[in-house]
Amino acid sequence: MPSTVNILSIPIGNNYPSFIVSEIGAMYEDLNGMKKMIKASADAGADAVKVQTYRADTIAHPDSEFELEDGSKISQFEFFKKYEISDEAHYEMAKYAKKLGIIFFSTPSDTRDVDFLNWLHVPAFKTGSDDLTNYPFLEYIAKKGKPMIVSTGMSTLAEVEGAVHTILNTGNDQLALLHCTVSYPPDSVYVNLNVINTLQQAFNLPIGYSNHMKGIFPSYLAAAMGASIVEVHFTLDRALKRPDYQVALEPAELKELVAQIRAIPVLEGSKIKQITETEKKWRRNARKSLIAKRDKKAGDILGPGDIKIMRPGTGAHPRYLQSYLGRELKKDLKENDIITFDAI
């Protein structure tokens, strides 16, 4: 089983930079607004932009409801109906993303959606946590032979195992998992980023993180902990209060997050503890030396009250203090003279 997934020319796995996905949702803007979101995602440096492909009449029963974090309820069917993305808009967004050089893919909700996205030549499929145990659907997608990114919210490890086996049994081994807590936003105690490591150990697959928390820190921390994929919700302006706006990043925040994640491997650097090139001048200037505390003449014996320890580090090292005490000076010393190795 490979530990790397390839989406177009980008490898995803433990030995590669985090693959950053800007989740722009469904038709939360008009087509021009959706294109602005794609452009802003590309400008921020995200690797991919992702939408949600569904039809209200195939995703939700007319009587189904969402219970929001504040306890209020709304109709799922009416919500999904309002934000459906037309086939034409999908085509325009995919074409625009390709022009900008950012990967475009989607989360389907029905086999019809899968077939349409496959016709659209998306390079990968994402499945939401709602379909983690929808094994027939996962199998249907997997048989398309394209990379799959599977969210694992609202599930047990055994349920994740069932999804993984369902997909791998089709012969499709281009699979990555996303740790996720389904809540908008969840309390910090429910985020459990250590599950990233649990999933890595359990399945030897690229493991990422789909963030539903506010701000950029949770996503940055996940990347620093080894998340191979980081997915964040994105909006042009939270003040517009589009769906999921509470947990969505604005353009400047996405750009900052991308920059911070890209810096992680640079900051991790080498495992060898050594004096770096940039530290050499600081080593001379910031380390300390033995310094004359008062005037002393050649032939005098150095006592504890004759030496102090101060910067810079260009004289005798403090580790040699005991070697200098009780020794006869070979030359005069003035107060604050740096004591050198030829002084005794």
VEXKEDREN-484465 format. One line per 3 residues: number of its first residue (from 1); their letters; for each residue x, y, z of C-alpha. Coordinates in Angstrom, 1 decimal, padded with zeros to 4 digits. Example, Ala and Ser with C-alpha at 12.3 -4.5 7.8 and 13.67 -1.06 7.14 Angstrom:
1	AS	012.3 -004.5 007.8 ~ 013.7 -001.1 007.1
! end
This chain:
1	MPS	000.0 000.0 000.0 ~ 001.5 003.4 -001.0 ~ 001.9 006.1 001.6
4	TVN	001.7 008.7 -001.1 ~ -001.2 010.0 -003.2 ~ -000.7 012.0 -006.4
7	ILS	-003.1 014.6 -007.5 ~ -002.0 015.8 -010.9 ~ 001.7 016.5 -010.4
10	IPI	001.5 017.1 -006.6 ~ 002.6 014.2 -004.3 ~ 000.8 014.1 -001.0
13	GNN	002.3 012.2 002.0 ~ 004.5 012.3 005.0 ~ 007.6 013.4 003.1
16	YPS	006.0 016.2 001.2 ~ 004.6 019.7 002.0 ~ 001.0 019.9 003.2
19	FIV	-001.5 020.0 000.4 ~ -003.7 023.0 001.2 ~ -007.3 023.0 000.1
22	SEI	-009.6 026.1 000.1 ~ -013.1 024.9 000.6 ~ -015.4 027.5 -001.0
25	GAM	-018.6 025.4 -000.5 ~ -021.6 025.5 -002.8 ~ -023.2 028.4 -004.6
28	YED	-022.7 030.8 -001.8 ~ -022.0 033.6 -004.2 ~ -023.1 034.3 -007.8
31	LNG	-020.8 032.9 -010.5 ~ -018.7 036.1 -010.5 ~ -018.3 035.9 -006.7
34	MKK	-017.3 032.2 -006.9 ~ -014.7 033.1 -009.4 ~ -013.4 035.8 -007.0
37	MIK	-013.1 033.1 -004.4 ~ -011.1 030.9 -006.7 ~ -008.9 033.8 -007.6
40	ASA	-008.3 034.8 -004.0 ~ -007.5 031.1 -003.1 ~ -005.0 031.0 -005.9
43	DAG	-003.5 034.3 -004.9 ~ -003.1 033.1 -001.3 ~ -001.1 030.1 -002.6
46	ADA	-003.5 027.3 -001.9 ~ -002.9 024.1 -003.9 ~ -006.6 023.4 -004.6
49	VKV	-010.0 024.9 -004.4 ~ -012.9 022.6 -003.6 ~ -016.7 022.9 -004.1
52	QTY	-019.7 020.8 -003.1 ~ -021.7 019.1 -005.8 ~ -025.2 018.0 -004.8
55	RAD	-028.9 018.2 -005.6 ~ -031.4 018.8 -002.9 ~ -033.7 016.1 -004.1
58	TIA	-030.9 013.4 -003.8 ~ -029.1 014.5 -000.7 ~ -031.8 015.2 001.8
61	HPD	-035.4 014.1 002.7 ~ -037.8 017.0 002.5 ~ -038.5 016.7 006.3
64	SEF	-034.8 016.6 007.3 ~ -033.4 019.4 009.5 ~ -030.1 020.9 010.6
67	ELE	-029.8 021.7 014.3 ~ -027.3 024.5 014.5 ~ -024.9 025.2 017.3
70	DGS	-027.2 027.8 018.8 ~ -030.0 025.2 019.0 ~ -032.0 026.6 016.1
73	KIS	-033.2 024.4 013.3 ~ -033.4 024.9 009.5 ~ -034.6 022.7 006.7
76	QFE	-031.8 020.7 005.1 ~ -033.7 020.4 001.8 ~ -034.4 024.1 001.5
79	FFK	-030.7 024.9 002.4 ~ -029.3 022.6 -000.2 ~ -031.9 023.7 -002.8
82	KYE	-030.8 027.3 -002.3 ~ -027.1 026.6 -002.8 ~ -027.0 024.0 -005.6
85	ISD	-024.3 024.6 -008.2 ~ -025.5 024.2 -011.8 ~ -023.6 022.0 -014.2
88	EAH	-022.8 025.2 -016.2 ~ -021.4 027.0 -013.2 ~ -019.3 023.9 -012.4
91	YEM	-017.9 024.0 -015.9 ~ -017.1 027.7 -015.7 ~ -015.4 027.4 -012.3
94	AKY	-013.3 024.4 -013.4 ~ -012.2 026.2 -016.5 ~ -011.4 029.4 -014.6
97	AKK	-009.4 027.4 -011.9 ~ -007.4 025.7 -014.7 ~ -006.6 029.1 -016.2
100	LGI	-005.3 030.3 -012.8 ~ -003.2 027.1 -012.2 ~ -005.1 025.9 -009.1
103	IFF	-006.5 022.4 -008.8 ~ -010.3 022.2 -008.9 ~ -012.3 019.3 -007.4
106	STP	-015.4 018.6 -005.5 ~ -017.4 016.6 -002.9 ~ -020.2 014.7 -004.7
109	SDT	-023.2 013.5 -002.8 ~ -024.9 011.1 -005.3 ~ -023.7 008.8 -008.1
112	RDV	-025.1 011.3 -010.6 ~ -022.8 013.9 -009.1 ~ -019.8 011.5 -009.4
115	DFL	-020.5 010.8 -013.0 ~ -020.8 014.5 -013.8 ~ -017.6 015.4 -012.0
118	NWL	-015.8 012.5 -013.8 ~ -017.0 013.9 -017.1 ~ -015.7 017.3 -015.9
121	HVP	-012.3 015.6 -015.5 ~ -011.8 016.5 -011.8 ~ -008.4 015.0 -010.8
124	AFK	-009.7 013.7 -007.4 ~ -012.8 013.2 -005.3 ~ -013.5 014.3 -001.8
127	TGS	-016.1 012.7 000.4 ~ -017.7 014.3 003.4 ~ -018.0 012.8 006.8
130	DDL	-021.7 012.2 006.1 ~ -020.7 009.5 003.6 ~ -018.0 007.7 005.6
133	TNY	-020.2 004.7 006.2 ~ -022.0 004.9 002.9 ~ -019.9 002.0 001.6
136	PFL	-021.8 001.5 -001.7 ~ -021.2 005.2 -002.5 ~ -017.5 005.0 -001.6
139	EYI	-017.1 001.9 -003.7 ~ -018.8 003.6 -006.7 ~ -016.4 006.6 -006.5
142	AKK	-013.3 004.4 -005.9 ~ -014.0 002.4 -009.1 ~ -013.5 005.7 -011.1
145	GKP	-009.8 005.1 -010.3 ~ -009.0 008.6 -009.1 ~ -007.5 009.8 -005.9
148	MIV	-009.9 010.0 -003.0 ~ -009.8 012.3 000.1 ~ -012.2 010.9 002.7
151	STG	-013.3 012.9 005.8 ~ -013.7 010.8 008.9 ~ -015.8 013.0 011.2
154	MST	-018.6 011.6 013.4 ~ -017.0 008.1 013.2 ~ -015.3 005.4 015.2
157	LAE	-012.0 003.9 014.2 ~ -013.8 000.7 013.2 ~ -016.0 002.7 010.8
160	VEG	-013.0 004.3 009.3 ~ -011.5 000.9 008.8 ~ -014.6 -000.2 007.0
163	AVH	-014.4 002.7 004.6 ~ -010.7 002.1 004.0 ~ -011.2 -001.6 003.2
166	TIL	-014.2 -000.8 001.0 ~ -012.1 001.6 -001.1 ~ -008.9 -000.5 -001.2
169	NTG	-010.8 -003.6 -002.2 ~ -011.7 -002.0 -005.5 ~ -008.0 -001.8 -006.3
172	NDQ	-007.9 001.9 -005.9 ~ -005.0 002.6 -003.5 ~ -004.9 006.4 -004.1
175	LAL	-006.5 007.2 -000.7 ~ -006.0 009.9 001.9 ~ -008.0 010.4 005.1
178	LHC	-009.0 013.7 006.9 ~ -009.4 013.9 010.6 ~ -012.4 016.1 011.2
181	TVS	-014.7 017.2 014.0 ~ -018.2 017.9 012.7 ~ -019.4 021.0 014.4
184	YPP	-019.4 024.7 013.4 ~ -017.3 025.5 015.3 ~ -016.5 022.7 017.8
187	DSV	-015.3 023.4 021.3 ~ -011.5 023.0 021.5 ~ -011.8 019.9 023.7
190	YVN	-013.4 018.0 020.8 ~ -010.8 018.8 018.2 ~ -008.3 016.0 019.2
193	LNV	-005.5 016.7 016.7 ~ -003.7 013.7 018.1 ~ -006.1 011.5 016.1
196	INT	-004.0 012.5 013.0 ~ -001.2 010.3 014.5 ~ -003.7 007.6 015.4
199	LQQ	-004.9 007.4 011.8 ~ -001.4 007.4 010.5 ~ -000.4 004.5 012.6
202	AFN	-003.6 002.6 011.9 ~ -003.7 002.9 008.1 ~ -000.3 003.9 006.7
205	LPI	-002.1 006.5 004.5 ~ -001.6 010.2 004.0 ~ -003.6 011.8 006.8
208	GYS	-004.9 015.4 006.8 ~ -007.1 017.7 008.7 ~ -010.3 019.4 007.8
211	NHM	-010.7 022.4 010.1 ~ -014.0 023.6 011.5 ~ -012.5 025.9 014.1
214	KGI	-012.1 029.6 014.0 ~ -008.8 031.1 013.0 ~ -005.6 029.8 011.4
217	FPS	-003.9 028.3 014.5 ~ -005.6 024.9 014.5 ~ -004.8 024.3 010.9
220	YLA	-001.2 025.4 011.3 ~ -000.8 023.2 014.4 ~ -002.2 020.2 012.4
223	AAM	000.3 020.8 009.6 ~ 003.1 021.0 012.2 ~ 001.9 017.7 013.7
226	GAS	002.2 016.0 010.3 ~ -001.1 016.6 008.5 ~ -000.4 015.9 004.8
229	IVE	-003.5 017.8 003.8 ~ -005.1 020.9 005.4 ~ -008.6 021.8 004.3
232	VHF	-010.1 025.1 005.4 ~ -013.4 026.9 004.7 ~ -013.0 030.1 002.8
235	TLD	-015.0 033.2 002.3 ~ -014.4 036.6 000.8 ~ -015.8 038.4 003.8
238	RAL	-017.3 036.9 007.1 ~ -019.5 040.0 007.4 ~ -021.5 038.6 004.5
241	KRP	-022.5 035.7 006.8 ~ -022.5 033.1 004.1 ~ -022.9 029.4 005.2
244	DYQ	-020.0 028.3 007.5 ~ -018.8 031.9 007.8 ~ -018.0 031.4 011.5
247	VAL	-015.2 029.0 010.7 ~ -014.2 030.4 007.3 ~ -010.9 032.3 006.6
250	EPA	-010.8 035.5 004.7 ~ -008.3 036.1 001.9 ~ -005.6 037.7 004.1
253	ELK	-005.9 034.9 006.7 ~ -005.7 032.2 004.1 ~ -002.5 033.8 002.7
256	ELV	-001.0 034.0 006.1 ~ -001.9 030.3 006.9 ~ -000.3 029.2 003.6
259	AQI	002.8 031.1 004.3 ~ 003.1 029.7 007.9 ~ 002.5 026.1 006.7
262	RAI	005.1 026.5 003.9 ~ 007.6 027.6 006.5 ~ 007.2 024.5 008.6
265	PVL	009.7 022.2 006.8 ~ 012.2 025.1 006.7 ~ 011.8 025.7 010.4
268	EGS	012.1 022.0 011.1 ~ 015.4 021.9 009.3 ~ 018.2 019.5 010.2
271	KIK	018.1 017.0 013.1 ~ 021.8 017.5 013.6 ~ 022.7 019.8 016.6
274	QIT	025.4 022.0 015.4 ~ 026.6 025.6 015.3 ~ 024.9 027.2 012.3
277	ETE	026.6 029.6 010.0 ~ 024.6 032.5 011.2 ~ 025.4 031.7 014.8
280	KKW	029.2 032.0 014.4 ~ 029.4 035.7 014.8 ~ 026.9 035.6 017.7
283	RRN	029.0 032.8 019.3 ~ 032.0 035.2 019.4 ~ 030.0 038.2 020.6
286	ARK	027.4 036.7 022.9 ~ 029.5 034.0 024.7 ~ 031.5 035.1 027.7
289	SLI	035.1 035.4 028.8 ~ 037.3 035.8 031.8 ~ 037.7 039.6 032.4
292	AKR	040.1 041.5 034.8 ~ 038.0 042.9 037.7 ~ 040.8 045.2 038.8
295	DKK	044.3 046.3 037.7 ~ 046.9 043.6 038.2 ~ 050.7 043.6 037.7
298	AGD	052.8 040.9 036.1 ~ 053.9 038.5 038.8 ~ 050.7 039.0 040.9
301	ILG	048.7 035.9 041.8 ~ 045.2 035.9 040.6 ~ 042.5 035.4 043.2
304	PGD	038.7 035.0 043.2 ~ 038.2 038.7 043.5 ~ 040.4 039.5 040.5
307	IKI	038.3 037.9 037.8 ~ 034.7 038.5 036.5 ~ 032.8 036.8 033.7
310	MRP	031.4 039.0 030.9 ~ 030.8 039.2 027.2 ~ 032.3 038.9 024.6
313	GTG	033.6 035.4 024.1 ~ 036.9 036.3 022.5 ~ 039.1 035.6 025.6
316	AHP	039.6 032.7 027.9 ~ 036.5 030.6 028.4 ~ 034.8 030.7 031.8
319	RYL	035.3 026.9 032.0 ~ 038.9 027.6 032.7 ~ 038.3 029.9 035.7
322	QSY	039.7 027.4 038.2 ~ 042.8 027.0 036.1 ~ 043.6 030.7 036.4
325	LGR	043.0 031.1 040.1 ~ 046.2 030.9 042.1 ~ 048.3 031.4 039.0
328	ELK	051.0 034.0 038.4 ~ 050.4 036.7 035.8 ~ 052.9 036.9 033.0
331	KDL	051.8 040.5 032.0 ~ 050.0 043.5 033.4 ~ 046.2 043.6 033.3
334	KEN	044.0 046.7 033.4 ~ 040.5 046.7 034.8 ~ 038.1 045.2 032.1
337	DII	041.0 043.7 030.1 ~ 039.9 040.5 028.4 ~ 042.1 037.7 029.9
340	TFD	043.7 035.7 027.1 ~ 045.4 032.3 027.2 ~ 048.9 033.8 027.4
343	AI	048.2 035.8 030.5 ~ 049.5 033.1 032.8
! end
